[in-house]
Amino acid sequence: MLVIRTWNFLRGYVIIGVEGLNLERFINLSVAKGIYLWDVKKVSYSVIQTKVSIRGYKLLRQVMKKVNCKVYIVEKRGFPFLLHRIMRRKSLVAGGIAALLAMYILTSFIWVVEVKGNQEISQDRIIEELENLGLEPGVFKYSLDTDDIETKLIIKMDRIAWVGINIVGTKAVVDVVERVEPPSLLSKETPCNVVASRDGIITNIFVFEGEPAVKEGDTVKAGQVLITGIVEKPGMPVRFVHAMGKVQARTWYQAYEVQPLKIEKRERTGAVQEKVRLQLGKYSVYITPGKVSFEEYDIITRSKNSARWRNIIIPVELVIEKYYEVKVKEERLSEFEARQLAVRKIEQKLEEMIPEDAERVDKSVKYYEEDSERIRVEVILETLEDIGIEERINVTNRED
């Protein structure tokens, strides 16, 4: 059996040859003394070959004296002998340890930053902002706070609606979803098509003006014409109209979250300190002396309006800062709690991505174990929404 072979390999064993005329008595005495022999093979009339554990081999001396047999080692096998041979080569051991250490160190850094999902915003612009936030090739990956970087990137780049950063080995994969700006309204006299704002599968199409370019069940891509404003009928001149209609489609939104099983929980102790400072433009001076004595705290700031003198606003503010002492406790979540927390975070992200009038029809949740300390949760939300937006027709180019 595999388990027995593995056990024998781990504790080590030897293949021995036994030479003599009392081989059967040798085997019987060995068994009587509790020495386990296996894979016994007869080589010749007076020689057998068998396997025995290291401990069993040492006990064979007592049997050898009684039966007058010669025992010799044919081969040494197993982990103890392998380890002994390796340890004799100190330079090899040192090189192996150095290689493992170098591999661990090198895999502890980010060497590639990949941006996915951007169409309008240039990749160089996103990478530049990520570098300013501390995410760049050569950075120690365990020092990164991906949640903080995601939040700051959305704040700095208002054209981004959602960001997800996933560390895969030595690569940082940055998924972005660009904000879809509402289309400018075209006058009813302006010829236009109705095109798809995003990918989807058509479920219903209602045409008020123009000609349908797709039908129910069709799969469409973002930018594809759904209702054309170019009306062509046999025997009649081409007409350019302002296409109008409602095109409902099944669409999908996807987001993920890597949730640690260990989280920090902040609890206020009730102790509060207050400091007052005078804000003079971009300079500030603290009126309250001393430093905050708390190691960990939450801060709430409120300020009074700038001073006014003879209808002139003077850039002076009185800022009151309240510091609430907190105790930080490390809490370990169960896998179920971590999953629920990750799903709530993802749903908050999806709420920012999905239009208000979209109807949620289905949700798929998948769980993956990243390692012993983190889990990865992915949520795919299926919606029904009107994906039609107006796009002007360039009549001049069409007529040419």
C-alpha positions, 0 to 999 in steps of 0.5 A: 500500500502507498501509505506503508511505502511512504512510511518506510521511506520516511523512517528509512530502510536497507536492502540486505543480502543474507548468505548461509545454509540456515536461511529458513531458521534465520527468517523464523528467528527474525520474525520471533524477535519482532523484526519485520522483513519484506520483499524476501527474494531467493537469489540462490540456494544459499542467498536471499535478499530482503528489506528491513528497517534501520532498527530491525537491521541493528537487531539482526546481529543477535540472529546472525550469531545463532544461525551462523549467517552472513548479512551484508547491505546491498543498498540504503534507501529512505529519507534519513540516508537522503538527508545524510547525503545532502548534509555532507554537501554543505555548499549544495545545502547553502545554495538551496537555502539561498535559492529558496530565500531569494525566491521568497524575497523576489516573490514578495514584491510587485514586478508587473502592474496590469490595468484592465477594463479602461477604454477612454482613459489612457493606461499611462494616466492610470499607471501614473496615478497608481505610482503616486499612490504607491502601487508600482513595480518594485514595491513590497506587496505586503505593505500595500493597502489595496482598499485605500488605493482603490478609494483614493484612485476613484477620488482622484480620477472622477471618470472612474466609477469602480476599481478592483486591485487583485494581487496575483503572485508578483503581478497587480491586476487593476480592474477599472470600470469607467463612469458612463456619462449621460448622453447629451440630449439631441433635439427631435429634429436631429437625425440619430440612431439608438445604440447600445450603451453596454453589452447584453442580450435583447429581451424586448424592443419597442420602436417609436421612430426609425427601424429596428436593427436587432431583434429579441434574443440577439446578443449586442455589443456596446456601441452597436446600432439597435434602432436605426434612424436611416429609413430606406424603402424600395422606390422611396428616397432615403429618410433620416429621422430621429430614432426613438424607442426602448430597448430592454436587455439582460446585462451583467455586472461583476465584482470581486473582493479578497477578504482577510479572515483577520480584521481589526475592530476599533472600539471607543473607550469613552476618553476624549480630548479636544484641540483648537487651531486657527486656520490662516489660509493654508497655514494653521496654528494650534491654540490648545497646547500639548499633544494628543495622548492617545496612541489610537484615535478617531478624529472629528473636525468642525469649523466655524465660517471664515471671518467677514469684515466690511463685506470682505471675507478674511480666510481665517477659520477656527477649527475644533478637533475632537479626538476619541480614544479607540482600542484596536482589537484583532478579530478572527472571522469564521469563513461564513462571516468572512463570506458575508462581509465580502458579499456586502462590500461587493454589493456596495460596489455594484450599487455604484455601477448599476443604473437606478432604473435597472431591475435585478433579476439574478445573482451568482456568488462564487467563493475561492480560498486564496490561502489560509488567511484570505478568501476571494468572493466573486459576485455576478449580478444579472439585470434587466435595463434599457441600454439604448442611447442616442447617437447623432447621424452624420448626414453629410458623410452619408449623402456623399 
